[in-house]
């Protein structure tokens, strides 16, 4: 069924390229506030569904799971903690790691197909279709986000499991930094590599390009997603604020800007809370390793 949905969207997108995700699809209506409210609130059930797939996959293995909200750099994310996942056989770990991405792919395909099936008689997208495409675009960005391996995304855990590594990210980053310090003749900054297992160090020697790939994904999302959306947003809000009329468009832009400020405040609060929790965690020990999937 999942493959049929994804295959159906692929066929439809090839036949009708306007189904392909584009930054402009975010603005499915003229109201910036409506766009933000619908996109923000609309993502909540989609994020919970994504995490629900992780939770179901973890519980299928008999592992305790819990859901939390946190941040990873500039992103507010929902996270599923699966305690003891690294203690099960490797072949059984892939399902929990891939579950969220499978969910995203299916949701993306379903939203695209609904948009295609609800077109107006002239072939243009209906309001429902534009709304679905706006939500589908956010899901597509979330799938691209998984390639930022330095954030320990689901794809990172897939790679670490495939290479049978325990702490591949820290080992790879340390080896990469040590190479740079040796190149600039700064031996005092070199970290002892014996802190990681032999397997982590071996794989970490060629993991550097994958770290670079993660940062390339971040740059790509910024250039081709964040910047175009921000430019369009500022342009629309600027026109409303500079019009000189204190009308519905003016207040729509003001409230939209206030909502953006609230999101930034939420990000700062989550970031501080995460730092406090991390400091507390350093004083605790656990017999079963915990994996956080976003």
ZALUM-143381 format. One record per residue (C-alpha): z, x, y; residue in one letter. Coordinates in pm, whole numbers, plus 50000, padded with zeros to 5 digits. Example, Ala and Ser with C-alpha at 12.3 -4.5 7.8 and 13.67 -1.06 7.14 Angstrom:
! residues 2
507805123049550a;507145136749894s;
END
This chain:
! residues 294
500005000050000x;500965027550246x;497775046550173x;495715014850216x;497175008450562x;496615044050679x;493125044350529x;492345011150698x;493375024451039x;491335056150986x;488235035850902x;488785012951202x;489355042051441x;486145059151328x;484205026951384x;485995018951713x;487235051051881x;489195032252149x;491915028051884x;492655065451895x;495915073552080x;495585082252450x;498255087852720x;496905059252932x;497805034452656x;501445037252764x;500645016653075x;499784984452894x;500754963753202x;500894969253579x;504704967853592x;506295002253549x;509674986553477x;508184964453206x;506454994653053x;509685014653045x;511804986152912x;509354976652639x;508575012352535x;512245022852542x;513634991852372x;510624988852144x;511235023752011x;514785015151904x;513814994651595x;511035019551516x;513495048751532x;516005029751320x;513275021951068x;512355059151058x;515985068750999x;516385040150754x;513735055950532x;515735088550540x;518935069850457x;517405050450167x;515875082250024x;519225100250051x;521175072049891x;518615070049614x;519865104749522x;523465092649541x;524225112749856x;526405100450145x;524475095450469x;525335085950826x;523395078751143x;524115093651487x;522465097751827x;522115132551973x;519655154952156x;517385183752068x;516555203052383x;515005177052618x;514645149852353x;517085121652278x;516915116251904x;518505095951628x;519645117851340x;520455110750978x;523055134050826x;522665137350450x;525655155550307x;524975176449998x;521165174050006x;520735211749975x;522795211149657x;520325189349462x;517285203849281x;514495213949518x;511935189649380x;514235160249464x;514685170549828x;511115163849934x;511415125849934x;514235124850194x;512405150650406x;509055132350399x;510435096750413x;510625094550792x;507125108250844x;505715083950588x;507395055850781x;505895067851110x;502425069950960x;502615034750822x;504025020051145x;501355037851350x;498595024151126x;500014988651132x;500274988151512x;496715000651545x;495384974851301x;497214946551481x;495684958451810x;492244958451651x;492644923951494x;493884907551816x;491004917952042x;489614893552298x;486224877352221x;484504903352440x;485974931852237x;488614942452490x;492234945452385x;494504915652433x;497974919552585x;499384920852232x;496864947552142x;497654968552449x;501364965652374x;500824976752014x;498725006352126x;501425016552374x;504045016652099x;501635033551857x;501125061652107x;504875068852112x;504865069851730x;501935094251736x;503845116851974x;506865115251745x;504695126851455x;503395156051665x;506995163851758x;507645172251392x;505535203751431x;508105218751667x;509715236951375x;512175255851596x;513945222251649x;514625220451272x;512455189751231x;511665172450903x;508655195350855x;510895225650901x;513075214450610x;509965208350400x;508835244150465x;512305258550402x;512545239550074x;509055249749960x;509925286350025x;513385282449868x;515245293650180x;518735284250297x;518665293750667x;515025301950735x;515055293451106x;517885316651208x;516655344250978x;513105341651112x;514235340651475x;516505370751423x;513775391251256x;511315381851531x;513775391451805x;514675423851628x;511005433751622x;510785427651996x;513945447852065x;512585476651859x;509295475352051x;511105478152386x;513515504352251x;516665483352279x;518525490751952x;521775478052106x;520385442452097x;519365443651730x;521305419651504x;522405429151153x;519865412950920x;522225415150623x;523855383050748x;521045364150574x;520035362550210x;517335385350076x;515045355350021x;515515343250380x;514745377950512x;511625381550299x;510195348050404x;511435353050759x;509175383350799x;506075360850801x;507765329950948x;507205342551303x;503735326451341x;505215292851240x;507805296051516x;504945303051756x;503155272351615x;506205251651705x;506155263452064x;502395257752074x;503035221651966x;505545218352250x;503025231752501x;500335208652363x;502585177952392x;503535188152746x;499955194352863x;498175165952687x;500945139552681x;503825145252923x;501755157453219x;499095129653209x;501755102653166x;503845117353449x;500835120053681x;499865083753618x;503465072453660x;503965091153989x;500625078254117x;501485041854043x;505055044754175x;503905063854483x;501375037154578x;504035010154550x;506615029254755x;504145039655026x;502555005555066x;505034996355341x;505664962355186x;509054954855030x;507524933154763x;507714929554385x;505734961854328x;508144981054554x;511254969354370x;509524974354037x;508985011054125x;512565015054255x;514135000253941x;511825020953724x;512925052853899x;516575042753854x;515955038253483x;514485073253464x;517595087353632x;519775068753379x;517825084353091x;518335119253237x;522075112553272x;522185100652910x;520455132752800x;523005154152986x;525935134652838x;524545137652484x;523895174752532x;527475181252643x;528885160452360x;526765179452109x;528025212852241x;531635200952208x;531015188751853x;529345221651759x;532325241151890x;534675219351686x;532495223251377x;532825261151386x;536515257551302x;535825235550996x;534475244150650x;532585221750410x;531965224850038x;528615206650064x;525895216150310x;524715189450552x;521145183650663x;520245165550986x;516885147850981x;515385133451300x;
END
